[in-house]
């Protein structure tokens, strides 16, 4: 595999990850607005994901 193919693959995967992250965020927002999940529950989800990935949770 050439370097240009690898770079293209990385860009494609990054774009897909950004799309999926935006999709999840929009779904979580809609669930909050619809009353399916509370803000506290969304913060708990964010905290659990941050712990699994080693990142910093965002506040909802």
N, C-alpha and C positions, 0 to 999 in steps of 0.2 A: 504494500500500500504506500502511495506517495504522500509527501507532506501536505500537498494541497488537498488531497482526499481526506486526510485526517483533520485538517482545519475545517473543511466543509462539514464533516461529520460532527465535529464539536459544535460548530455554529448551529447546525440543525438540532442537535440534542439540547443545546442551551435554549433555543427558541421554544422547543416543545416543553421544557421545564418551566419556562416563564408563562407559557399558555396555561399549563396545568395549575401552577400556583395562583394565577389570576382567576381561574375557574373555581378553585377551592375557596378562595377568598370571597368571591361573589356568592357562592352557594352558602357559605357561613353567614354572610351579611343578610341574605334573604331569609335564612332560618331564624336569625335574630329578629328581624322585622316582623316575620310571621308568628313569632312567639313560640317557635319550636324549641329553641335554645335560648337561655338567658345569657346576658353579658358575662356573668360569672362562669357559666358552663363553657362559653367560648374561650375565656381566659384560661380555664383548666385545660382545654384541648391544646391551646397554644403553648402552655407550660409543658405539657407532656411531650409534644413534638420537639420543642426546643431542647428538652433533656435528652431525647433520643438522638438528636442530630448534633448536640453540643453547641447550640446557638443561644441567642438571647430572645426570649418570647416578646411578642408585640402585645400591647394592651388593646383590647376591644372596647 
